[in-house]
Amino acid sequence: MPQRRPFVVGAVLCVLLACTGAARAETLVIAGDIWCPVNCQPGSERPGIFVELAREIFAEAGIEVQYQALNWARTLQQVRRGQLNAAIGAGVEDAPDFLYGATAVASSRNCFFTLPNATWRFTGTPSLAEQRLGVINDYSYGDELNAYIGLHRSDSERIQVAAGDQALALNIRKLMHGRVDVVVENAWVMQAMLASQGQVGALREAGCRAPDVPIYLAFSPALESSPRYVALFEQGLQRYRANGRLLQLLQAYGVERP
């Protein structure tokens, strides 16, 4: 029996080292509210442009990316605290304190949607004065529109704020039932949502705000690992833009750069 002990001890050490190696595998957790095609249903074949992009880029450095769907206010809160690594599809105005790469993944074109029989068109913030506008809690829509929303947020005849994991679906229902007159949303996202509901063409695009808003994978200011992740993602993004992989990914979701 004694002569077998070195083998047993060696085997145990190997198992322990293997387990330790597995435990130390690097994992990065990103999150956002479902904003398809930017980020879609977790676990689906097509989890979203930003999710697939992040997974491919970080896999090259041996880093696993996990994706969670959370409402936007909670996402920003947890990324800010360092409980999550990054927020998906954030604009600088959403979280000025987060860490951003030099290159935006895409641009968000916010457009205004009404029922098909409406005649109203967006011609600037003053044109919203007689409309009940549906927005989403803690979203940034650009300085001018953000200021308008903040000014009239307590007046439900001007602004109605949807929150939670299904905020966009709620805004669409409110529009369909006449509880708001206009909903503002990213053009890609609205098109994808209507398509998923079998309602292509059910709403009318009534103009878009300018300029487009750059959107990023925005990293936590509370984590020491964030600068490294920002650099890795920026390098990968530049490479994928140059070799056509980013365009390929956009086309797979049926969209192009605004």
C-alpha positions in Angstrom: 0.0 0.0 0.0 2.7 2.6 0.9 4.2 2.5 -2.6 0.9 3.6 -4.1 0.6 6.8 -2.1 2.8 9.1 -4.3 0.5 8.1 -7.3 -2.6 8.8 -5.3 -1.3 12.1 -4.0 -0.1 13.1 -7.5 -3.5 12.2 -8.9 -5.2 14.3 -6.3 -2.9 17.3 -7.0 -3.6 17.0 -10.7 -7.3 17.1 -10.1 -7.0 20.1 -7.7 -4.8 22.0 -10.2 -7.3 21.3 -13.0 -10.2 22.5 -10.9 -8.2 25.6 -9.9 -7.5 26.3 -13.6 -11.1 26.0 -14.4 -12.1 28.3 -11.6 -9.6 30.9 -12.9 -11.0 30.9 -16.4 -11.7 34.5 -17.2 -15.3 35.5 -17.6 -16.7 38.9 -18.5 -20.4 39.6 -17.9 -22.3 42.1 -20.1 -25.9 43.1 -19.9 -28.7 45.3 -21.2 -32.4 45.4 -21.7 -33.5 43.4 -24.8 -33.0 45.9 -27.6 -32.9 43.6 -30.6 -31.0 43.5 -32.9 -28.4 45.2 -30.7 -29.0 42.6 -28.0 -31.7 40.0 -28.2 -33.0 37.0 -26.2 -30.3 35.3 -24.2 -29.7 31.7 -25.2 -31.1 32.3 -28.7 -29.4 31.4 -31.9 -29.0 35.1 -32.6 -28.4 36.8 -29.3 -27.7 40.2 -30.9 -25.0 42.1 -32.8 -23.2 43.5 -29.8 -23.3 40.1 -28.0 -21.9 38.1 -30.9 -19.3 40.8 -31.5 -18.1 40.8 -27.9 -18.0 37.0 -27.7 -15.9 36.7 -30.9 -13.5 39.4 -29.9 -12.9 38.3 -26.3 -12.7 34.6 -27.3 -9.6 35.5 -29.2 -8.0 36.5 -25.8 -9.4 33.4 -24.0 -12.1 35.3 -22.3 -15.7 34.0 -22.0 -18.5 36.5 -22.4 -21.7 35.9 -20.5 -24.8 37.9 -21.4 -27.7 38.8 -19.2 -31.0 40.6 -20.0 -31.8 43.2 -17.4 -33.9 46.4 -17.5 -31.8 49.4 -18.4 -31.9 51.3 -15.1 -30.7 48.2 -13.3 -28.0 47.5 -15.9 -26.5 51.0 -15.5 -26.7 50.7 -11.7 -24.9 47.3 -11.6 -22.3 48.2 -14.1 -21.6 51.4 -12.2 -21.1 49.4 -9.0 -18.9 46.9 -10.7 -21.4 44.0 -10.3 -21.3 43.7 -14.1 -18.5 44.4 -16.5 -20.3 46.3 -19.3 -23.5 47.8 -20.5 -24.6 46.9 -24.1 -25.5 49.7 -26.5 -24.9 52.7 -24.1 -24.4 56.2 -25.4 -21.9 58.5 -23.6 -24.9 60.5 -22.4 -26.4 57.4 -20.7 -23.4 57.1 -18.4 -20.6 59.7 -18.8 -18.6 58.0 -16.0 -18.3 54.6 -17.8 -15.2 53.6 -19.9 -15.6 53.8 -23.7 -13.4 52.8 -26.6 -12.5 55.4 -29.3 -14.7 53.6 -31.8 -18.5 53.3 -31.6 -19.9 49.9 -32.6 -22.8 51.6 -34.4 -25.0 54.7 -34.3 -28.5 54.8 -32.9 -31.0 56.7 -35.1 -33.9 57.6 -32.9 -37.1 58.0 -34.9 -40.7 58.9 -33.9 -43.5 56.4 -34.6 -47.2 56.9 -34.8 -50.3 55.0 -35.9 -50.6 54.8 -39.7 -53.5 57.2 -39.9 -51.7 60.0 -38.0 -50.5 63.1 -39.9 -48.1 64.6 -37.3 -44.4 64.7 -38.2 -41.4 65.4 -36.0 -39.8 68.7 -37.2 -37.9 69.5 -34.0 -38.5 69.4 -30.3 -41.2 72.2 -30.4 -43.3 70.0 -32.6 -43.8 67.6 -29.7 -45.8 70.1 -27.7 -49.3 68.7 -28.5 -48.2 65.1 -28.4 -48.1 62.5 -25.6 -44.7 61.0 -26.1 -43.7 57.5 -24.9 -40.1 57.1 -23.7 -38.2 54.5 -21.7 -36.8 55.1 -18.2 -33.1 56.1 -18.1 -32.6 56.1 -21.9 -30.7 58.9 -23.4 -32.2 60.6 -26.5 -29.7 63.4 -27.0 -29.3 66.6 -25.0 -32.2 68.5 -26.5 -34.8 65.7 -26.2 -33.4 64.7 -22.8 -34.0 68.3 -21.6 -37.5 68.3 -23.0 -38.3 65.0 -21.3 -36.9 66.1 -18.0 -38.9 69.4 -18.1 -42.2 67.6 -18.7 -41.7 64.2 -17.1 -44.3 64.8 -14.4 -47.0 65.8 -17.0 -48.6 62.6 -18.4 -50.2 64.7 -21.2 -46.7 65.4 -22.5 -44.4 62.5 -21.4 -45.1 58.9 -20.4 -42.2 56.8 -19.1 -42.2 53.0 -19.5 -39.9 50.9 -17.4 -39.0 47.2 -16.9 -37.8 44.4 -19.1 -40.6 44.9 -21.7 -40.6 48.7 -21.8 -40.7 48.9 -25.7 -43.5 46.4 -26.0 -45.4 48.4 -23.4 -44.9 51.6 -25.3 -46.1 49.9 -28.5 -49.3 48.7 -26.8 -49.9 52.1 -25.3 -49.6 53.6 -28.8 -51.9 51.0 -30.3 -54.5 51.7 -27.6 -54.4 55.5 -27.9 -52.7 56.1 -24.5 -49.8 57.9 -26.2 -49.6 59.6 -29.6 -45.9 59.1 -30.4 -43.2 56.7 -29.4 -39.5 57.5 -29.9 -37.2 54.5 -30.5 -34.1 53.3 -32.3 -35.2 52.6 -35.9 -33.4 49.2 -36.0 -35.0 48.1 -32.7 -38.5 49.2 -33.7 -38.3 47.4 -37.0 -37.1 44.2 -35.3 -39.7 44.4 -32.6 -42.6 44.8 -35.0 -41.3 42.0 -37.2 -41.1 39.7 -34.1 -44.7 40.5 -33.3 -45.9 39.9 -36.9 -46.8 43.6 -37.2 -44.5 44.8 -40.0 -45.9 48.1 -41.3 -48.2 48.5 -38.3 -46.7 51.9 -37.3 -45.7 54.9 -39.3 -42.2 56.5 -39.1 -42.9 60.2 -38.6 -39.4 61.6 -38.8 -36.1 61.1 -36.9 -34.0 63.3 -34.6 -30.5 64.3 -35.7 -27.7 63.7 -35.2 -27.4 60.0 -34.8 -26.1 58.9 -31.4 -22.9 56.7 -31.2 -23.5 53.5 -29.1 -20.8 51.4 -27.4 -20.1 48.5 -25.2 -19.5 50.6 -22.1 -17.4 49.3 -19.3 -17.6 49.7 -15.5 -15.7 52.6 -13.9 -15.4 50.5 -10.7 -13.4 47.6 -12.0 -9.6 47.5 -12.4 -10.0 45.1 -15.3 -12.1 47.6 -17.4 -9.2 49.5 -19.1 -7.8 46.2 -20.4 -11.2 45.1 -21.7 -11.7 48.4 -23.4 -8.4 48.1 -25.2 -9.1 44.5 -26.2 -12.5 45.3 -27.5 -11.3 48.4 -29.4 -8.5 46.5 -31.1 -11.0 43.7 -32.1 -13.5 46.2 -33.3 -11.0 48.0 -35.5 -9.9 44.7 -36.9 -13.4 43.5 -37.7 -14.3 46.8 -39.3 -11.2 46.5 -41.6 -11.7 42.9 -42.6 -15.5 43.1 -43.1 -16.6 40.9 -40.2 -18.6 43.8 -38.6 -20.5 44.5 -41.8 -21.1 40.7 -42.2 -22.6 40.6 -38.8 -24.9 43.6 -39.4 -26.1 42.0 -42.6 -26.8 38.7 -40.8 -29.3 40.7 -38.7 -30.8 42.5 -41.8 -29.5 45.9 -40.9 -26.9 48.4 -42.2 -25.1 51.3 -40.5 -27.4 54.3 -40.2 
